[in-house]
Amino acid sequence: VILLERPIRVGDFVNVGDFVGTVERIGSRSTEIRTLDQVTIIIPNSHFLEKEVVNWNHGDPVSRLHLSVGVAYGSNIKKVRSAILEAVVHHPDVLGHPQPEVRFMGFGDNSLNFELLVWMCDPPHQFKLKSDLYYRIEASLRRYGIEIPFPQRDLNVRSPQLEEALTTWSKQKSPPKQLYYPDGISLIKSSEPIDDEELLPDDLIPTEQQSLLERVDRDALIKQMRGEGGLEITDRKYRLKFYRNCFVGFEAVKWLMKTQKATQAEAIRLGQMLVEQKIIHHVEDQHSFKDGYLFYRFYQDEEGGIKN
């Protein structure tokens, strides 16, 4: 069945039971997988029919990574969101499209729980990427002064003598100032609803300044993109097809952000402007300009096209 239906191929990165690794050989009775520890595991082919198999390369290698982050109660959730996004958005292995996303998952026993969702296109390196992102997140939270919580437990002691002593002591002492708010109810009533825009990072809030599209010299930009130090325009292969003289969307976005001092949104708009003006296009004319693992070509490089 494996040889006929080919659910896995040599070179695929797979999860089979407790094993994770790259398929190196598929035989009539068994399959060899080399793990991340560089150990070769020989798995009977029956395991692939009896158990669930995760093939990270089947179809589209682009996949999403989930990271859980917990912060202490009392943390400013706008700062938490900004700190997490700031830590990951410029990582070279994180795709810009779809954009990284931070979700507020709820209230835990000891923490406010968030989940970070990022997209990647290199599954074998997902564990290294996850470690890198956690390092960056921890440093960013410290930089923002956000505390990472630790487990807490309440200890209840029942003793009639102790309760009597505490009652007597409480009558003699005034309420501690930090816990006593005479106008607490009025403060709650006067609180204003949260503006959705307050939860957005500063670089995602629109401004009225002159846009980069109005300032850019189109012809100079095209020359720079195609010249030395510009985009990597070369032949590429995807799903048994060869595409000549093309470049990758997310690489172009990063190049535009770096060379044109553009935000991610401005870089995407610049690319779409070139699409609309018939300068570049998706190699199969199925997509607008996106920050993703999509191939684009200059119209003047059209000779060759696709080779099967």
ZADO-1210 file (C-alpha; in nm, 4 decimals, padded with zeros to 6 digits):
<atoms>
<atom x="00.0000" y="00.0000" z="00.0000" code="VAL" pos="1"/>
<atom x="00.2834" y="00.2396" z="00.0866" code="ILE" pos="2"/>
<atom x="00.4590" y="00.1759" z="-00.2445" code="LEU" pos="3"/>
<atom x="00.1371" y="00.2141" z="-00.4469" code="LEU" pos="4"/>
<atom x="-00.0402" y="00.5032" z="-00.2720" code="GLU" pos="5"/>
<atom x="00.2851" y="00.6771" z="-00.1663" code="ARG" pos="6"/>
<atom x="00.1520" y="00.8567" z="00.1452" code="PRO" pos="7"/>
<atom x="00.5167" y="00.9097" z="00.2370" code="ILE" pos="8"/>
<atom x="00.8229" y="00.9594" z="00.0187" code="ARG" pos="9"/>
<atom x="01.1960" y="00.9572" z="00.0743" code="VAL" pos="10"/>
<atom x="01.2924" y="01.2941" z="00.2195" code="GLY" pos="11"/>
<atom x="00.9589" y="01.3573" z="00.3945" code="ASP" pos="12"/>
<atom x="00.9664" y="01.4771" z="00.7556" code="PHE" pos="13"/>
<atom x="00.7213" y="01.2610" z="00.9539" code="VAL" pos="14"/>
<atom x="00.5864" y="01.1710" z="01.2997" code="ASN" pos="15"/>
<atom x="00.5218" y="00.7994" z="01.3478" code="VAL" pos="16"/>
<atom x="00.4171" y="00.7165" z="01.7025" code="GLY" pos="17"/>
<atom x="00.6954" y="00.8434" z="01.9301" code="ASP" pos="18"/>
<atom x="00.9429" y="00.8826" z="01.6442" code="PHE" pos="19"/>
<atom x="01.0116" y="01.2059" z="01.4547" code="VAL" pos="20"/>
<atom x="01.2510" y="01.2222" z="01.1636" code="GLY" pos="21"/>
<atom x="01.3228" y="01.2143" z="00.7907" code="THR" pos="22"/>
<atom x="01.2355" y="00.9169" z="00.5698" code="VAL" pos="23"/>
<atom x="01.5571" y="00.7765" z="00.4213" code="GLU" pos="24"/>
<atom x="01.4453" y="00.4476" z="00.2625" code="ARG" pos="25"/>
<atom x="01.1147" y="00.2721" z="00.1896" code="ILE" pos="26"/>
<atom x="01.1347" y="-00.1033" z="00.1468" code="GLY" pos="27"/>
<atom x="00.8771" y="-00.3728" z="00.0867" code="SER" pos="28"/>
<atom x="00.8665" y="-00.4690" z="00.4573" code="ARG" pos="29"/>
<atom x="01.0091" y="-00.1755" z="00.6510" code="SER" pos="30"/>
<atom x="01.0943" y="00.1943" z="00.6322" code="THR" pos="31"/>
<atom x="01.4064" y="00.3679" z="00.7656" code="GLU" pos="32"/>
<atom x="01.3683" y="00.7022" z="00.9438" code="ILE" pos="33"/>
<atom x="01.6599" y="00.9129" z="01.0653" code="ARG" pos="34"/>
<atom x="01.5630" y="01.1031" z="01.3809" code="THR" pos="35"/>
<atom x="01.6778" y="01.4521" z="01.4836" code="LEU" pos="36"/>
<atom x="01.9391" y="01.2779" z="01.7019" code="ASP" pos="37"/>
<atom x="02.0825" y="01.1243" z="01.3822" code="GLN" pos="38"/>
<atom x="01.9712" y="00.7750" z="01.4874" code="VAL" pos="39"/>
<atom x="01.8259" y="00.5446" z="01.2212" code="THR" pos="40"/>
<atom x="01.4978" y="00.3789" z="01.3232" code="ILE" pos="41"/>
<atom x="01.3657" y="00.0815" z="01.1248" code="ILE" pos="42"/>
<atom x="00.9840" y="00.0760" z="01.1391" code="ILE" pos="43"/>
<atom x="00.7712" y="-00.2093" z="01.0017" code="PRO" pos="44"/>
<atom x="00.5461" y="-00.0832" z="00.7238" code="ASN" pos="45"/>
<atom x="00.2425" y="-00.2173" z="00.9112" code="SER" pos="46"/>
<atom x="00.2871" y="00.0684" z="01.1606" code="HIS" pos="47"/>
<atom x="00.2006" y="00.3175" z="00.8865" code="PHE" pos="48"/>
<atom x="-00.1365" y="00.1467" z="00.8388" code="LEU" pos="49"/>
<atom x="-00.2179" y="00.0824" z="01.2054" code="GLU" pos="50"/>
<atom x="-00.1219" y="00.4221" z="01.3524" code="LYS" pos="51"/>
<atom x="-00.1729" y="00.7860" z="01.2660" code="GLU" pos="52"/>
<atom x="00.1156" y="00.9325" z="01.0655" code="VAL" pos="53"/>
<atom x="00.1881" y="01.3050" z="01.0420" code="VAL" pos="54"/>
<atom x="00.3629" y="01.3944" z="00.7155" code="ASN" pos="55"/>
<atom x="00.4802" y="01.7558" z="00.7344" code="TRP" pos="56"/>
<atom x="00.5804" y="01.7619" z="00.3671" code="ASN" pos="57"/>
<atom x="00.2615" y="01.6144" z="00.2213" code="HIS" pos="58"/>
<atom x="00.0916" y="01.8743" z="00.0031" code="GLY" pos="59"/>
<atom x="00.2198" y="02.2112" z="00.1279" code="ASP" pos="60"/>
<atom x="00.5277" y="02.2333" z="00.3564" code="PRO" pos="61"/>
<atom x="00.4002" y="02.5597" z="00.5072" code="VAL" pos="62"/>
<atom x="00.2609" y="02.4861" z="00.8546" code="SER" pos="63"/>
<atom x="00.1627" y="02.6670" z="01.1737" code="ARG" pos="64"/>
<atom x="00.3474" y="02.6552" z="01.5060" code="LEU" pos="65"/>
<atom x="00.1721" y="02.7051" z="01.8419" code="HIS" pos="66"/>
<atom x="00.3506" y="02.8528" z="02.1453" code="LEU" pos="67"/>
<atom x="00.1876" y="02.9007" z="02.4874" code="SER" pos="68"/>
<atom x="00.2850" y="03.2033" z="02.6966" code="VAL" pos="69"/>
<atom x="00.1663" y="03.2840" z="03.0499" code="GLY" pos="70"/>
<atom x="00.2119" y="03.6169" z="03.2296" code="VAL" pos="71"/>
<atom x="00.1336" y="03.7338" z="03.5796" code="ALA" pos="72"/>
<atom x="-00.2075" y="03.8719" z="03.6742" code="TYR" pos="73"/>
<atom x="-00.2093" y="04.2514" z="03.6609" code="GLY" pos="74"/>
<atom x="-00.0009" y="04.2648" z="03.3409" code="SER" pos="75"/>
<atom x="-00.1064" y="04.5135" z="03.0727" code="ASN" pos="76"/>
<atom x="-00.2436" y="04.2931" z="02.7931" code="ILE" pos="77"/>
<atom x="-00.1634" y="04.5519" z="02.5269" code="LYS" pos="78"/>
<atom x="00.2012" y="04.5465" z="02.6337" code="LYS" pos="79"/>
<atom x="00.1990" y="04.1670" z="02.6476" code="VAL" pos="80"/>
<atom x="00.0719" y="04.1448" z="02.2902" code="ARG" pos="81"/>
<atom x="00.3247" y="04.4022" z="02.1672" code="SER" pos="82"/>
<atom x="00.6131" y="04.2318" z="02.3515" code="ALA" pos="83"/>
<atom x="00.5344" y="03.8900" z="02.2018" code="ILE" pos="84"/>
<atom x="00.4870" y="04.0183" z="01.8454" code="LEU" pos="85"/>
<atom x="00.7984" y="04.2339" z="01.8665" code="GLU" pos="86"/>
<atom x="00.9994" y="03.9274" z="01.9691" code="ALA" pos="87"/>
<atom x="00.8971" y="03.7099" z="01.6737" code="VAL" pos="88"/>
<atom x="00.7972" y="03.9295" z="01.3801" code="VAL" pos="89"/>
<atom x="01.1534" y="03.9800" z="01.2493" code="HIS" pos="90"/>
<atom x="01.2736" y="03.6220" z="01.2949" code="HIS" pos="91"/>
<atom x="01.4063" y="03.5068" z="00.9544" code="PRO" pos="92"/>
<atom x="01.2276" y="03.1692" z="00.9724" code="ASP" pos="93"/>
<atom x="00.8845" y="03.3146" z="01.0570" code="VAL" pos="94"/>
<atom x="00.6699" y="03.3867" z="00.7516" code="LEU" pos="95"/>
<atom x="00.5260" y="03.7332" z="00.7278" code="GLY" pos="96"/>
<atom x="00.2101" y="03.6043" z="00.5613" code="HIS" pos="97"/>
<atom x="-00.0047" y="03.4826" z="00.7195" code="PRO" pos="98"/>
<atom x="00.0984" y="03.7256" z="00.9919" code="GLN" pos="99"/>
<atom x="00.1970" y="03.6087" z="01.3424" code="PRO" pos="100"/>
<atom x="-00.1043" y="03.6181" z="01.5735" code="GLU" pos="101"/>
<atom x="-00.1404" y="03.6437" z="01.9520" code="VAL" pos="102"/>
<atom x="-00.4597" y="03.5083" z="02.1091" code="ARG" pos="103"/>
<atom x="-00.5757" y="03.5673" z="02.4666" code="PHE" pos="104"/>
<atom x="-00.6775" y="03.2168" z="02.5741" code="MET" pos="105"/>
<atom x="-00.8205" y="03.2900" z="02.9207" code="GLY" pos="106"/>
<atom x="-00.7518" y="03.3091" z="03.2929" code="PHE" pos="107"/>
<atom x="-00.5402" y="03.0296" z="03.4381" code="GLY" pos="108"/>
<atom x="-00.4849" y="02.9319" z="03.7994" code="ASP" pos="109"/>
<atom x="-00.1757" y="03.1511" z="03.8240" code="ASN" pos="110"/>
<atom x="-00.1491" y="03.3389" z="03.4956" code="SER" pos="111"/>
<atom x="-00.3105" y="03.5182" z="03.2048" code="LEU" pos="112"/>
<atom x="-00.2732" y="03.2693" z="02.9213" code="ASN" pos="113"/>
<atom x="-00.1848" y="03.3648" z="02.5637" code="PHE" pos="114"/>
<atom x="-00.1106" y="03.1596" z="02.2521" code="GLU" pos="115"/>
<atom x="00.1265" y="03.2676" z="01.9767" code="LEU" pos="116"/>
<atom x="00.0594" y="03.1369" z="01.6243" code="LEU" pos="117"/>
<atom x="00.3334" y="03.1681" z="01.3617" code="VAL" pos="118"/>
<atom x="00.3768" y="03.0137" z="01.0167" code="TRP" pos="119"/>
<atom x="00.6927" y="02.8444" z="00.8887" code="MET" pos="120"/>
<atom x="00.8008" y="02.6597" z="00.5751" code="CYS" pos="121"/>
<atom x="01.0766" y="02.4339" z="00.7118" code="ASP" pos="122"/>
<atom x="00.9161" y="02.1616" z="00.9326" code="PRO" pos="123"/>
<atom x="01.2417" y="01.9794" z="01.0244" code="PRO" pos="124"/>
<atom x="01.3603" y="02.2965" z="01.2015" code="HIS" pos="125"/>
<atom x="01.0363" y="02.3563" z="01.3957" code="GLN" pos="126"/>
<atom x="01.1885" y="02.2559" z="01.7295" code="PHE" pos="127"/>
<atom x="01.4865" y="02.4909" z="01.6891" code="LYS" pos="128"/>
<atom x="01.2509" y="02.7680" z="01.5775" code="LEU" pos="129"/>
<atom x="01.0289" y="02.7128" z="01.8818" code="LYS" pos="130"/>
<atom x="01.3312" y="02.7364" z="02.1125" code="SER" pos="131"/>
<atom x="01.4561" y="03.0529" z="01.9395" code="ASP" pos="132"/>
<atom x="01.1162" y="03.2176" z="01.9733" code="LEU" pos="133"/>
<atom x="01.0881" y="03.1331" z="02.3438" code="TYR" pos="134"/>
<atom x="01.4328" y="03.2871" z="02.4031" code="TYR" pos="135"/>
<atom x="01.3209" y="03.6039" z="02.2237" code="ARG" pos="136"/>
<atom x="00.9855" y="03.6176" z="02.4026" code="ILE" pos="137"/>
<atom x="01.1444" y="03.5830" z="02.7469" code="GLU" pos="138"/>
<atom x="01.3914" y="03.8641" z="02.6707" code="ALA" pos="139"/>
<atom x="01.1141" y="04.0849" z="02.5306" code="SER" pos="140"/>
<atom x="00.8895" y="04.0319" z="02.8358" code="LEU" pos="141"/>
<atom x="01.1790" y="04.1293" z="03.0655" code="ARG" pos="142"/>
<atom x="01.2448" y="04.4370" z="02.8529" code="ARG" pos="143"/>
<atom x="00.8798" y="04.5409" z="02.8912" code="TYR" pos="144"/>
<atom x="00.8845" y="04.4692" z="03.2650" code="GLY" pos="145"/>
<atom x="00.6246" y="04.1926" z="03.2358" code="ILE" pos="146"/>
<atom x="00.6450" y="03.9246" z="03.5022" code="GLU" pos="147"/>
<atom x="00.6304" y="03.5528" z="03.4262" code="ILE" pos="148"/>
<atom x="00.4265" y="03.3873" z="03.7055" code="PRO" pos="149"/>
<atom x="00.5068" y="03.0912" z="03.9258" code="PHE" pos="150"/>
<atom x="00.2607" y="02.8459" z="04.0852" code="PRO" pos="151"/>
<atom x="00.0894" y="02.9766" z="04.4010" code="GLN" pos="152"/>
<atom x="-00.0995" y="02.7893" z="04.6708" code="ARG" pos="153"/>
<atom x="-00.3304" y="02.9133" z="04.9471" code="ASP" pos="154"/>
<atom x="-00.2835" y="02.7493" z="05.2892" code="LEU" pos="155"/>
<atom x="-00.5969" y="02.7385" z="05.5090" code="ASN" pos="156"/>
<atom x="-00.5385" y="02.6789" z="05.8813" code="VAL" pos="157"/>
<atom x="-00.8416" y="02.6129" z="06.1026" code="ARG" pos="158"/>
<atom x="-00.7958" y="02.6853" z="06.4731" code="SER" pos="159"/>
<atom x="-01.0582" y="02.8393" z="06.7088" code="PRO" pos="160"/>
<atom x="-00.7874" y="03.0125" z="06.9126" code="GLN" pos="161"/>
<atom x="-00.6222" y="03.1579" z="06.6015" code="LEU" pos="162"/>
<atom x="-00.9565" y="03.2843" z="06.4618" code="GLU" pos="163"/>
<atom x="-01.0375" y="03.4532" z="06.7948" code="GLU" pos="164"/>
<atom x="-00.6948" y="03.6194" z="06.8041" code="ALA" pos="165"/>
<atom x="-00.7307" y="03.7437" z="06.4437" code="LEU" pos="166"/>
<atom x="-01.0799" y="03.8815" z="06.5133" code="THR" pos="167"/>
<atom x="-00.9502" y="04.0761" z="06.8154" code="THR" pos="168"/>
<atom x="-00.6510" y="04.2055" z="06.6189" code="TRP" pos="169"/>
<atom x="-00.8650" y="04.3155" z="06.3213" code="SER" pos="170"/>
<atom x="-01.0880" y="04.5252" z="06.5488" code="LYS" pos="171"/>
<atom x="-00.7833" y="04.7096" z="06.6752" code="GLN" pos="172"/>
<atom x="-00.6326" y="04.7801" z="06.3334" code="LYS" pos="173"/>
<atom x="-00.7675" y="04.9950" z="06.0525" code="SER" pos="174"/>
<atom x="-00.7929" y="04.8402" z="05.7040" code="PRO" pos="175"/>
<atom x="-00.4598" y="04.8463" z="05.5213" code="PRO" pos="176"/>
<atom x="-00.4508" y="05.1380" z="05.2783" code="LYS" pos="177"/>
<atom x="-00.3519" y="04.9317" z="04.9772" code="GLN" pos="178"/>
<atom x="-00.6693" y="04.7205" z="05.0122" code="LEU" pos="179"/>
<atom x="-00.9104" y="04.9994" z="05.1067" code="TYR" pos="180"/>
<atom x="-01.0814" y="05.2001" z="04.8321" code="TYR" pos="181"/>
<atom x="-01.3658" y="05.4208" z="04.9662" code="PRO" pos="182"/>
<atom x="-01.4633" y="05.5230" z="04.6103" code="ASP" pos="183"/>
<atom x="-01.4150" y="05.1798" z="04.4599" code="GLY" pos="184"/>
<atom x="-01.7725" y="05.1501" z="04.3265" code="ILE" pos="185"/>
<atom x="-01.7654" y="05.4930" z="04.1638" code="SER" pos="186"/>
<atom x="-01.4325" y="05.4077" z="03.9991" code="LEU" pos="187"/>
<atom x="-01.5828" y="05.0951" z="03.8486" code="ILE" pos="188"/>
<atom x="-01.8898" y="05.2817" z="03.7247" code="LYS" pos="189"/>
<atom x="-01.6816" y="05.5574" z="03.5683" code="SER" pos="190"/>
<atom x="-01.4493" y="05.3225" z="03.3819" code="SER" pos="191"/>
<atom x="-01.4550" y="05.3616" z="03.0043" code="GLU" pos="192"/>
<atom x="-01.4812" y="05.0755" z="02.7535" code="PRO" pos="193"/>
<atom x="-01.1558" y="04.9606" z="02.5964" code="ILE" pos="194"/>
<atom x="-01.0956" y="05.0953" z="02.2489" code="ASP" pos="195"/>
<atom x="-01.0045" y="04.8123" z="02.0096" code="ASP" pos="196"/>
<atom x="-00.7302" y="05.0333" z="01.8647" code="GLU" pos="197"/>
<atom x="-00.5578" y="05.0371" z="02.2054" code="GLU" pos="198"/>
<atom x="-00.4896" y="04.6657" z="02.1628" code="LEU" pos="199"/>
<atom x="-00.3075" y="04.7172" z="01.8317" code="LEU" pos="200"/>
<atom x="00.0716" y="04.7554" z="01.8153" code="PRO" pos="201"/>
<atom x="00.1712" y="05.1121" z="01.7321" code="ASP" pos="202"/>
<atom x="00.3017" y="05.0147" z="01.3867" code="ASP" pos="203"/>
<atom x="-00.0398" y="04.8738" z="01.2854" code="LEU" pos="204"/>
<atom x="-00.2373" y="05.1922" z="01.3709" code="ILE" pos="205"/>
<atom x="-00.2943" y="05.3889" z="01.0492" code="PRO" pos="206"/>
<atom x="-00.1431" y="05.7370" z="01.0156" code="THR" pos="207"/>
<atom x="-00.2165" y="06.0326" z="00.7870" code="GLU" pos="208"/>
<atom x="00.1415" y="06.0748" z="00.6735" code="GLN" pos="209"/>
<atom x="00.2306" y="06.0617" z="00.3041" code="GLN" pos="210"/>
<atom x="00.2421" y="05.6953" z="00.1975" code="SER" pos="211"/>
<atom x="00.5528" y="05.5256" z="00.0647" code="LEU" pos="212"/>
<atom x="00.3696" y="05.4552" z="-00.2644" code="LEU" pos="213"/>
<atom x="00.3486" y="05.8296" z="-00.3292" code="GLU" pos="214"/>
<atom x="00.7180" y="05.8846" z="-00.2604" code="ARG" pos="215"/>
<atom x="00.8749" y="05.5875" z="-00.4391" code="VAL" pos="216"/>
<atom x="01.0420" y="05.6205" z="-00.7811" code="ASP" pos="217"/>
<atom x="00.8992" y="05.3191" z="-00.9621" code="ARG" pos="218"/>
<atom x="01.1640" y="05.2897" z="-01.2326" code="ASP" pos="219"/>
<atom x="01.4477" y="05.3252" z="-00.9832" code="ALA" pos="220"/>
<atom x="01.2859" y="05.0644" z="-00.7612" code="LEU" pos="221"/>
<atom x="01.2545" y="04.8138" z="-01.0487" code="ILE" pos="222"/>
<atom x="01.6188" y="04.8684" z="-01.1432" code="LYS" pos="223"/>
<atom x="01.7237" y="04.8166" z="-00.7809" code="GLN" pos="224"/>
<atom x="01.5117" y="04.4998" z="-00.7468" code="MET" pos="225"/>
<atom x="01.6714" y="04.3471" z="-01.0596" code="ARG" pos="226"/>
<atom x="02.0242" y="04.4750" z="-01.0018" code="GLY" pos="227"/>
<atom x="02.3153" y="04.3733" z="-00.7799" code="GLU" pos="228"/>
<atom x="02.2022" y="04.3290" z="-00.4214" code="GLY" pos="229"/>
<atom x="01.8416" y="04.2992" z="-00.5402" code="GLY" pos="230"/>
<atom x="01.6022" y="04.0064" z="-00.5392" code="LEU" pos="231"/>
<atom x="01.7234" y="03.6524" z="-00.5961" code="GLU" pos="232"/>
<atom x="01.5739" y="03.5821" z="-00.9377" code="ILE" pos="233"/>
<atom x="01.6408" y="03.2217" z="-01.0333" code="THR" pos="234"/>
<atom x="01.4819" y="02.8952" z="-01.1500" code="ASP" pos="235"/>
<atom x="01.2761" y="02.7251" z="-00.8777" code="ARG" pos="236"/>
<atom x="01.1026" y="02.3907" z="-00.8338" code="LYS" pos="237"/>
<atom x="00.7722" y="02.3173" z="-00.6591" code="TYR" pos="238"/>
<atom x="00.5569" y="02.0028" z="-00.6820" code="ARG" pos="239"/>
<atom x="00.7437" y="01.8560" z="-00.9802" code="LEU" pos="240"/>
<atom x="00.7243" y="02.1805" z="-01.1773" code="LYS" pos="241"/>
<atom x="01.0132" y="02.4099" z="-01.2648" code="PHE" pos="242"/>
<atom x="00.9494" y="02.7839" z="-01.2746" code="TYR" pos="243"/>
<atom x="01.2097" y="02.9906" z="-01.4554" code="ARG" pos="244"/>
<atom x="01.3361" y="03.3367" z="-01.3607" code="ASN" pos="245"/>
<atom x="01.1210" y="03.3945" z="-01.0522" code="CYS" pos="246"/>
<atom x="01.1482" y="03.5169" z="-00.6925" code="PHE" pos="247"/>
<atom x="00.9634" y="03.4374" z="-00.3683" code="VAL" pos="248"/>
<atom x="00.6978" y="03.6705" z="-00.2291" code="GLY" pos="249"/>
<atom x="00.8055" y="03.6709" z="00.1360" code="PHE" pos="250"/>
<atom x="01.1721" y="03.7266" z="00.0363" code="GLU" pos="251"/>
<atom x="01.0638" y="04.0275" z="-00.1714" code="ALA" pos="252"/>
<atom x="00.8682" y="04.1698" z="00.1238" code="VAL" pos="253"/>
<atom x="01.1705" y="04.1414" z="00.3531" code="LYS" pos="254"/>
<atom x="01.3919" y="04.3004" z="00.0862" code="TRP" pos="255"/>
<atom x="01.1511" y="04.5926" z="00.0424" code="LEU" pos="256"/>
<atom x="01.1256" y="04.6425" z="00.4198" code="MET" pos="257"/>
<atom x="01.5043" y="04.6532" z="00.4478" code="LYS" pos="258"/>
<atom x="01.5958" y="04.8628" z="00.1417" code="THR" pos="259"/>
<atom x="01.2953" y="05.0976" z="00.1287" code="GLN" pos="260"/>
<atom x="01.2586" y="05.1395" z="00.5073" code="LYS" pos="261"/>
<atom x="00.9017" y="05.0178" z="00.4669" code="ALA" pos="262"/>
<atom x="00.6647" y="04.8532" z="00.7082" code="THR" pos="263"/>
<atom x="00.5357" y="04.5079" z="00.6195" code="GLN" pos="264"/>
<atom x="00.2035" y="04.6525" z="00.5024" code="ALA" pos="265"/>
<atom x="00.3799" y="04.9143" z="00.2862" code="GLU" pos="266"/>
<atom x="00.6038" y="04.6486" z="00.1301" code="ALA" pos="267"/>
<atom x="00.3001" y="04.4388" z="00.0353" code="ILE" pos="268"/>
<atom x="00.1283" y="04.7450" z="-00.1143" code="ARG" pos="269"/>
<atom x="00.4428" y="04.8227" z="-00.3166" code="LEU" pos="270"/>
<atom x="00.4425" y="04.4694" z="-00.4556" code="GLY" pos="271"/>
<atom x="00.0728" y="04.4880" z="-00.5378" code="GLN" pos="272"/>
<atom x="00.1308" y="04.8207" z="-00.7140" code="MET" pos="273"/>
<atom x="00.3850" y="04.6483" z="-00.9389" code="LEU" pos="274"/>
<atom x="00.1326" y="04.3719" z="-01.0068" code="VAL" pos="275"/>
<atom x="-00.1410" y="04.6197" z="-01.0989" code="GLU" pos="276"/>
<atom x="00.0977" y="04.8104" z="-01.3260" code="GLN" pos="277"/>
<atom x="00.1878" y="04.4862" z="-01.5105" code="LYS" pos="278"/>
<atom x="00.5510" y="04.4863" z="-01.3944" code="ILE" pos="279"/>
<atom x="00.5370" y="04.1548" z="-01.2066" code="ILE" pos="280"/>
<atom x="00.2802" y="03.8768" z="-01.1667" code="HIS" pos="281"/>
<atom x="00.2241" y="03.5443" z="-00.9931" code="HIS" pos="282"/>
<atom x="00.3780" y="03.2690" z="-01.2077" code="VAL" pos="283"/>
<atom x="00.0375" y="03.1022" z="-01.2526" code="GLU" pos="284"/>
<atom x="-00.1668" y="03.4245" z="-01.2225" code="ASP" pos="285"/>
<atom x="-00.3634" y="03.2863" z="-00.9280" code="GLN" pos="286"/>
<atom x="-00.2641" y="03.5293" z="-00.6520" code="HIS" pos="287"/>
<atom x="-00.2211" y="03.8969" z="-00.5837" code="SER" pos="288"/>
<atom x="00.1093" y="04.0023" z="-00.4240" code="PHE" pos="289"/>
<atom x="00.1373" y="03.8356" z="-00.0835" code="LYS" pos="290"/>
<atom x="00.3938" y="03.7897" z="00.1913" code="ASP" pos="291"/>
<atom x="00.4064" y="03.4129" z="00.1487" code="GLY" pos="292"/>
<atom x="00.5853" y="03.1244" z="-00.0198" code="TYR" pos="293"/>
<atom x="00.4547" y="03.2150" z="-00.3660" code="LEU" pos="294"/>
<atom x="00.6548" y="03.2590" z="-00.6870" code="PHE" pos="295"/>
<atom x="00.6458" y="03.5852" z="-00.8859" code="TYR" pos="296"/>
<atom x="00.8133" y="03.6861" z="-01.2113" code="ARG" pos="297"/>
<atom x="00.8894" y="04.0091" z="-01.3945" code="PHE" pos="298"/>
<atom x="00.7019" y="04.0217" z="-01.7230" code="TYR" pos="299"/>
<atom x="01.0281" y="04.0941" z="-01.9040" code="GLN" pos="300"/>
<atom x="01.1576" y="03.7550" z="-01.7788" code="ASP" pos="301"/>
<atom x="00.8629" y="03.5635" z="-01.9261" code="GLU" pos="302"/>
<atom x="01.0724" y="03.3569" z="-02.1697" code="GLU" pos="303"/>
<atom x="01.0854" y="02.9988" z="-02.0469" code="GLY" pos="304"/>
<atom x="00.7854" y="02.9983" z="-01.8139" code="GLY" pos="305"/>
<atom x="00.7074" y="02.6558" z="-01.6669" code="ILE" pos="306"/>
<atom x="00.8923" y="02.3383" z="-01.7489" code="LYS" pos="307"/>
<atom x="00.7455" y="02.0022" z="-01.6430" code="ASN" pos="308"/>
</atoms>
